[in-house]
Amino acid sequence: MAPLLPRLYCGGNPGHLDGDGSLLYHIDTYSNLTINTPVAVMVTEVSDLTTPAGDYADQAAINAAFINWLNGFALSGGCAPQEDHGTVSAPGLCGGSTTVTWTVTDHCYATTMHTATFTIVSPTLGDQ
């Protein structure tokens, strides 16, 4: 009977399993199968960003800056890490803020959450 191998995303040695999944004997008796532990998940977070509305020509420029800021959040390593920040949109040209929470998951990584805020400071009368 062929051994059934469990999902060893995070490394280890499966042993030899019979058809119902119970452990019969350690696979080292005949051969050694070791799944190496993946590289740790590395999270590159973004920092809060606050800029005056006058730095942007229009809403499209704010939207582009917001997308660039969002894309600064990155993941590497792990075993197929994923991030989700839901549906978010840039604040308006007249000022406001958007707080984004990224949820990071991976087969071998405890789920974490990372939060940052993108803020546009509204123009004052003296800025016009």
trRosetta pair geometry for C-beta under 8 A, 3 or more apart (Angstrom, degrees):
i j d omega theta_ij theta_ji phi_ij phi_ji
1 18 6.2 47 100 -145 147 70
1 19 5.9 -85 -168 -48 143 95
3 14 7.4 125 154 109 129 125
3 16 4.8 -99 -104 -146 126 69
3 17 5.3 100 -161 41 80 71
3 27 7.0 28 -107 -97 168 116
4 17 4.5 -72 55 87 83 126
4 18 7.8 -6 14 99 105 16
4 19 7.1 104 -23 -121 127 32
4 21 6.3 -66 79 -93 139 64
5 8 7.0 -67 169 -8 101 109
5 14 5.0 -42 -140 -136 78 177
5 17 7.3 174 -77 20 31 124
5 33 7.7 -80 -113 123 128 152
6 14 5.6 172 30 -131 86 112
6 17 7.5 109 -33 -39 86 153
6 21 8.0 78 -73 -145 99 100
7 107 8.0 -113 150 -159 120 135
8 11 6.5 -32 164 153 98 2
8 12 5.1 -133 -149 54 116 96
8 14 5.9 -107 -52 -66 134 99
8 35 4.1 143 116 26 124 156
9 35 7.9 -44 -67 147 2 145
9 38 7.4 -32 165 -11 72 124
9 79 4.9 143 -176 129 102 164
9 107 3.8 -70 150 136 159 142
9 108 5.6 -156 123 -48 102 100
10 35 7.9 80 77 109 29 120
10 37 6.2 8 173 -127 58 80
10 38 7.1 -79 -122 16 45 93
10 79 7.2 -117 -78 -2 57 149
10 107 6.6 -150 -52 124 87 95
10 108 3.9 145 -99 -109 97 114
11 34 7.5 11 -165 173 81 80
11 35 5.0 -161 -127 101 39 83
11 36 5.7 -41 -110 153 105 19
11 37 3.4 -44 -33 -71 150 66
11 38 7.3 -152 -42 -7 98 58
11 108 7.8 62 2 -118 86 146
12 34 7.4 -139 118 -149 18 67
12 35 5.9 -1 46 51 54 100
13 26 7.6 33 130 -161 124 94
13 27 6.7 -149 172 47 99 113
13 28 7.3 13 177 -47 147 99
13 32 7.3 -51 -128 -161 123 75
13 33 6.5 131 -141 81 75 65
13 34 5.4 -35 -83 -101 88 72
13 35 7.7 -179 -77 15 38 75
14 17 7.0 -62 152 -23 106 109
14 27 6.5 44 75 -12 75 140
14 33 6.5 -23 27 90 99 118
14 35 7.8 61 -35 -9 94 114
15 23 5.1 -4 130 -137 150 105
15 24 7.8 162 155 46 103 61
15 25 7.2 -172 -170 105 94 30
15 26 5.1 -71 -122 -119 84 50
15 27 5.4 175 -151 -16 22 89
16 23 7.5 99 69 -157 53 62
16 24 5.3 -56 98 58 97 103
16 25 5.4 2 47 65 118 69
16 26 7.0 89 6 151 88 8
16 27 4.6 135 -48 -80 82 76
16 29 7.4 -53 -10 32 135 115
16 30 8.0 60 -65 26 138 113
17 21 5.6 -14 -172 -139 127 36
17 22 6.9 141 -152 67 78 28
17 23 6.3 -51 -101 -97 69 46
17 24 6.8 145 -132 2 18 92
18 21 7.4 -60 69 9 62 16
18 22 5.7 -11 42 59 104 80
18 24 5.1 97 -39 -49 98 118
25 29 5.6 11 133 -18 124 144
26 29 6.0 127 80 -26 71 89
27 30 6.8 -68 -174 48 59 84
27 31 6.3 -42 161 71 94 71
27 32 7.0 129 113 -112 97 33
27 33 5.8 -33 123 24 151 99
28 31 7.5 -105 -124 87 29 25
28 32 5.4 30 -112 -92 74 83
37 108 7.4 157 -159 -169 81 157
38 77 6.8 135 147 174 98 77
38 78 5.8 54 123 -173 134 21
38 79 4.4 -176 -12 -56 164 91
38 108 5.9 151 43 40 113 150
39 42 7.9 -29 138 -19 106 101
39 77 3.9 -108 108 -142 103 101
39 78 6.9 -64 83 -25 71 30
40 77 5.5 10 85 146 40 150
40 78 7.0 -1 163 -68 25 67
40 109 7.7 110 -162 -97 65 106
41 75 6.4 -26 -166 -161 97 101
41 76 7.6 147 -157 78 51 40
41 77 5.2 -172 -106 89 28 103
41 78 3.7 32 -82 -62 86 120
41 81 4.9 116 -125 -83 118 142
41 104 6.9 150 154 158 144 127
41 106 5.1 -171 -68 -7 139 158
41 108 7.7 167 -28 82 104 83
41 109 4.4 10 1 -93 139 152
42 75 7.0 144 77 -159 58 49
42 76 4.7 -15 57 62 108 89
42 77 4.9 91 0 11 88 124
42 78 7.9 -145 9 -22 57 94
43 73 7.9 -17 -172 -166 84 82
43 74 7.7 156 -159 84 42 50
43 75 6.1 -15 -104 -103 61 73
43 104 5.9 -74 -97 -73 126 168
43 112 7.1 -94 -43 79 160 137
43 114 6.5 175 165 -45 141 150
44 72 7.2 -113 126 157 107 67
44 73 6.6 168 91 -152 75 35
44 74 4.2 8 48 54 119 92
44 75 7.5 -143 20 -65 80 30
44 76 7.7 44 -16 0 105 100
45 73 6.4 2 -135 -118 36 84
45 102 7.9 -167 -122 41 79 137
45 114 5.1 -136 -114 -174 112 142
45 116 6.8 148 173 -46 97 127
46 49 7.5 -43 160 -26 109 109
46 69 5.9 102 -168 178 152 76
46 70 7.5 -90 -17 -111 161 20
46 72 4.3 97 -93 88 109 117
46 73 5.1 -71 -17 -60 102 81
46 116 4.9 -135 88 48 89 170
47 116 6.2 161 168 -136 12 130
48 116 5.3 -157 -73 -163 54 82
48 117 4.8 10 -128 54 98 80
48 118 7.6 -162 -156 -71 55 35
48 119 7.3 17 179 0 96 107
49 69 5.6 -108 15 -125 152 138
49 116 7.6 47 -2 159 79 114
49 117 7.7 -154 37 100 56 54
49 118 5.2 2 60 -121 101 68
49 119 6.9 -176 95 30 54 69
50 119 4.2 -8 -109 69 79 114
50 121 6.3 57 178 -38 95 104
51 55 5.0 -66 165 35 116 149
51 56 7.7 95 117 -31 125 101
51 65 7.6 -67 39 156 152 156
51 119 7.4 153 24 89 53 66
51 120 6.4 -24 73 -114 76 59
51 121 7.0 -143 105 13 28 91
52 55 5.4 115 70 -16 75 96
52 120 7.5 60 -176 -167 16 64
52 121 4.8 -46 -106 64 57 108
52 123 7.1 82 179 -90 97 65
52 127 7.3 -156 175 -125 130 151
53 56 6.3 -70 -171 38 49 102
53 62 7.9 -21 -134 -80 70 129
53 93 5.7 95 -155 178 114 58
53 94 6.7 21 -113 -122 158 16
53 95 5.8 -76 -50 -64 127 72
53 120 5.2 71 -80 171 78 105
53 121 6.3 -125 -17 79 78 53
53 122 5.8 20 -16 -131 135 30
53 123 4.9 -90 65 -41 122 85
53 127 7.8 103 67 130 95 155
54 123 5.6 101 -51 -100 93 107
54 127 5.2 -123 -61 -175 137 126
56 59 7.8 75 138 -85 133 19
56 61 4.1 171 -159 96 94 120
56 62 4.9 34 -155 -58 169 80
56 65 6.9 -103 -94 -4 120 139
56 93 6.7 -130 90 -126 125 88
56 120 7.6 -41 9 -131 136 124
57 60 7.8 -29 80 61 96 90
57 61 4.8 110 40 -24 81 148
58 61 5.5 109 54 5 59 99
58 62 7.6 -115 111 0 39 89
58 93 6.6 -45 -167 -96 39 142
59 62 5.5 -53 -152 37 42 112
59 63 6.2 45 150 -23 71 103
59 90 7.7 149 -171 92 79 127
59 92 6.8 -35 -114 -149 109 60
59 93 4.8 -89 -76 -43 77 113
60 63 5.5 -50 -147 35 33 115
60 64 6.4 35 153 -20 64 103
61 64 5.7 -50 -148 35 32 112
61 65 6.4 32 153 -17 64 106
62 65 5.7 -56 -148 38 32 110
62 66 6.2 36 152 -23 66 107
62 90 5.1 151 133 153 95 142
62 91 7.1 -92 170 72 135 66
62 92 7.6 85 96 -171 164 17
62 93 6.0 -155 -14 -84 145 69
62 120 6.2 -7 -134 -82 131 144
63 66 5.6 -55 -148 34 30 114
63 67 6.5 30 154 -19 64 104
63 89 7.9 -32 -119 -167 92 79
63 90 4.8 -149 -101 14 53 147
64 67 5.8 -52 -149 35 32 110
64 68 6.5 33 152 -18 64 105
65 68 5.7 -53 -150 37 33 113
65 69 6.3 36 151 -21 65 106
65 90 7.5 97 68 -126 80 138
66 69 5.6 -54 -150 36 31 113
66 70 6.4 34 152 -20 65 104
66 89 7.7 45 137 176 159 39
66 90 3.5 -140 -28 -92 162 108
66 91 7.8 165 -87 18 133 64
66 98 7.2 43 -140 45 127 142
66 118 5.6 107 -122 149 85 163
67 70 5.6 -51 -147 35 32 113
67 71 6.3 29 155 -17 65 109
67 90 7.8 -59 -32 -55 68 117
68 71 5.8 -60 -147 40 29 110
68 72 7.0 46 149 -37 60 95
69 72 5.7 -42 -163 7 35 119
69 118 5.5 118 106 -98 160 127
70 73 6.5 -48 180 16 46 107
70 85 7.0 -158 -151 69 107 163
70 88 7.4 168 -100 75 132 126
70 100 6.8 178 -110 -110 90 174
73 83 6.7 -166 133 156 119 165
73 85 7.5 107 64 -54 159 138
73 102 5.5 -175 -176 -68 155 159
73 114 7.3 160 -135 92 123 134
73 116 7.9 -168 -71 22 116 133
75 78 7.0 -29 168 20 110 135
75 81 4.4 -133 162 102 141 131
75 82 7.8 -113 43 -65 167 4
75 83 5.7 176 -28 -32 130 115
75 104 6.5 157 -94 -135 129 116
76 81 7.8 -8 40 37 4 136
77 81 7.2 43 81 -15 61 133
78 81 4.0 71 74 -43 155 106
78 106 4.2 -78 -168 -144 135 153
78 107 7.7 140 174 38 95 76
78 108 6.5 -179 -150 57 76 96
78 109 5.6 -35 -121 -32 121 133
79 106 5.9 117 53 178 69 102
79 107 4.5 -55 88 45 121 115
79 108 5.2 76 17 7 121 110
80 106 6.6 152 80 -138 57 78
80 107 6.5 55 53 -11 99 106
81 104 6.4 -2 -175 -171 111 95
81 105 7.0 163 -154 87 63 41
81 106 4.1 -34 -99 -81 75 113
81 109 6.5 15 -105 24 103 151
82 104 7.3 162 84 -151 47 50
82 105 5.2 -13 60 62 95 89
82 106 7.1 164 16 -76 67 59
83 102 5.1 -10 -169 -172 114 108
83 103 6.8 152 -155 75 58 46
83 104 5.2 -20 -99 -97 83 72
83 105 7.9 166 -85 21 36 66
84 102 7.1 145 71 -155 35 58
84 103 5.0 -18 59 56 89 98
84 105 7.9 9 4 7 103 106
85 88 6.1 -47 134 -5 106 126
85 100 5.1 10 -168 -175 124 107
85 101 6.7 163 -139 80 73 41
85 102 4.7 -34 -82 -95 96 68
85 103 7.5 171 -80 13 44 69
86 101 7.6 32 12 63 117 82
88 98 5.7 115 -177 174 110 129
88 100 5.2 -14 -89 -101 170 100
89 98 6.7 -153 80 -105 45 149
90 98 6.3 -118 -136 -5 25 146
90 118 6.9 -69 -131 111 70 138
90 120 7.9 61 169 -28 92 128
91 95 6.9 -36 150 157 127 25
91 96 3.5 -171 -158 85 116 94
91 97 5.5 -16 -68 -76 144 13
91 98 5.2 -153 -46 -24 83 92
91 118 6.7 -166 -2 107 105 91
91 119 6.8 28 5 -137 157 35
91 120 4.7 -161 89 18 123 109
92 95 6.9 -9 80 49 85 31
92 96 5.3 61 32 15 81 130
92 120 7.1 -138 77 64 41 143
93 120 7.1 -94 -132 154 22 156
94 120 8.0 93 76 112 24 124
94 122 5.5 15 164 -123 59 102
94 123 7.5 -79 -139 20 55 87
95 120 5.2 -149 -122 105 39 87
95 121 5.9 -10 -121 174 105 19
95 122 2.7 -56 -36 -60 145 84
95 123 7.5 -146 -46 1 109 52
96 119 7.5 -141 112 -144 32 62
96 120 5.9 14 47 52 58 97
96 122 7.7 63 -29 -58 56 96
97 117 5.3 13 178 -180 121 110
97 118 6.6 163 -155 84 69 46
97 119 4.0 -19 -101 -102 103 80
97 120 7.2 -173 -78 23 54 60
98 117 6.9 166 84 -152 40 65
98 118 5.1 -7 58 57 91 97
98 119 8.0 -170 24 -75 55 46
99 115 6.3 10 179 -172 100 104
99 116 7.4 -177 -149 96 63 29
99 117 4.5 -29 -98 -97 75 90
100 115 6.9 170 87 -145 47 58
100 116 6.0 -12 58 62 92 73
100 117 7.5 166 15 -92 69 37
100 118 7.2 33 -8 -3 111 101
101 113 5.6 -2 -177 -173 105 108
101 114 7.1 154 -156 76 56 39
101 115 4.7 -20 -100 -94 77 89
102 113 6.9 158 80 -155 50 54
102 114 4.7 -14 57 60 102 94
102 115 7.6 -169 19 -75 68 39
103 111 6.5 -1 -175 -172 93 105
103 112 7.6 169 -152 87 50 40
103 113 5.4 -21 -100 -100 67 81
104 109 7.1 -54 131 122 100 135
104 111 6.7 164 82 -152 55 55
104 112 5.0 -7 54 59 106 85
104 113 7.5 -174 15 -82 77 30
104 114 6.9 37 -15 -2 114 108
105 109 7.0 155 -172 79 32 102
105 111 5.0 -10 -96 -104 80 91
106 109 3.6 47 54 25 113 117
109 112 7.6 -66 152 -5 105 100
123 127 4.1 -130 -162 80 96 137
123 128 6.2 100 145 -59 134 83
124 127 5.1 103 52 -3 65 103
125 128 6.1 -54 -160 19 39 112
